[in-house]
């Protein structure tokens, strides 16, 4: 039995026992955050990234020797199936994974690789390794759509964009400065470099082939991240944001505590910060917690408030993943927080073809910081690429719609977030299995009445009349002293027979897979010897 804990902001704690993976609910106002472990394998799981239902990270559980860099592998966790999968098995340092949709990129030795986890195909994007080693390295890859960006270190340092549709490279920054911490969203790449003597933030647009400065103040600007029109970075121990749509900059935090690694999705920013809780389970001598800032409400919340360190957060929609020191000061595990998001329900998970189901939804107001006037419920047909809109939510925080499947199979419903430029599914999948109607059962066996007007005849050509009646839908066949198909329509039918000797007359009638058979024997007496 495992425990979950509901931690209210005022400190009230309630516990219960569950037969499930241990989770922790942290309530902030009207919202509750569900926290659960993703991987608690031995040694270190670190640098997680998340996209949709998939989480990737680097992991040295198979390398018991403590060394630098050691043997790390790339692992993947599927939140839909709650299954873990190892993507690499080579005995080298696999590092810095990133994910977008079904595609994972990482650095392995000198080069960058890509794994399409849906098709299980691996592609080597760079070819820098030689027989003698690594004259240069492709490092810190990031992926968005069909573009991968990475830094190539050699005599110079290049920022390179790789186009997956053409398998070609483009040099964005060419060796004159050192690019640090690249990030990409769509056609926009951001990074930090020191062309002005200290570290500043720059942006390159792959569509317009234009570079522009984002932050070049006298302080050090570092570790940028981008989502849509918003760029965030670290400056003087605080988080700053630049809005590309409005051309405005704003400071997000103002506390003097050290902060690191801001990450953004939509209107939500996460980072880790020294909370000065004074606990011995710390990271680099400090106790870090995960924080979140919602741009749509201008509110900040502390996601973790624990006596241990949590670092390196990444966010996708309402999900935040990080590496966590709660189980050891020298090893890290992975944990996930899920903030409230849209939910779906169906009136039945199994139904027969031709029947209807009701699909209902709820969506917290202003969820994810996006308006949801154009959000919609969509249906996926399992095993195909077919997708159809079932119902636009029309801005309602709750509602329902009726759906009647037209074919048998498995249908999957999700809430699709459409308030941003790239619609994405945000609710858990609700699957409905549609079965064919059962085949009709066997009908009743046929009925048969079969008699003769006389069953004993004198010799000399006397006759008897055979009379029969059977149920409608039957088919009847004669044998013995007569032959052929006989009428079977529910009415009485007659046939005269004149046997010369004792004869058997059989009638067999079949309906709904059952047969009934009756036989009449007509005896003909022998002639008198006198």
Helices and strands as residue ranges (DSSP letters): E 2-8, E 13-18, E 23-28, E 31-39, E 45-51, E 54-59, E 73-78, E 83-86, E 94-100, E 103-108, E 111-116, E 121-124, E 129-130, E 133-134, E 137-144, E 147-153, E 157-163, E 168-174, E 180-185, E 188-193, E 200-205, E 210-215, E 221-227, E 230-235, E 238-243, E 248-251, E 259-265, E 268-274, E 288-294, E 299-302, E 310-316, E 319-324, E 333-338, E 343-346, E 350-352, E 357-362, G 367-369, E 376-381, E 387-392, E 398-403, E 409-417, E 424-425, E 430-435, E 448-452, E 456-457, E 464-470, E 475-480, E 484-486, E 493-497, E 503-511, E 514-524
